[in-house]
Amino acid sequence: MSQEPVYFGHVLIKTYADRLEYEEYGADGTLLQRYATVDGEHHGKYETFWENGLPKEIGQFDHGEKTGIYSWFDTDGTLLK
């Protein structure tokens, strides 16, 4: 169960027993980045978004190491690689 979310500027931090979840927002409220950390390292799904709200980068981390399929997208949502 999460504690009450905390905002630091445009970053929302949700605290759980085993991880911290971060969501970074632009000045207009658009979600720009979402990820989690465990022991200070990226862990789990990692996502970044263009200012138009479409995905920019989607991937996975396992205790700080990129793992699995990583995808990058153009500003119109076209998969680049």
Secondary structure, DSSP 8 states (H G I E B T S, - for coil): -----EEETTEEEEE-SS-EEEEEE-TTS-EEEEEEEETTEE-EEEEEE-TTSSEEEEEEEETTEEEEEEEEB-TTS-B--
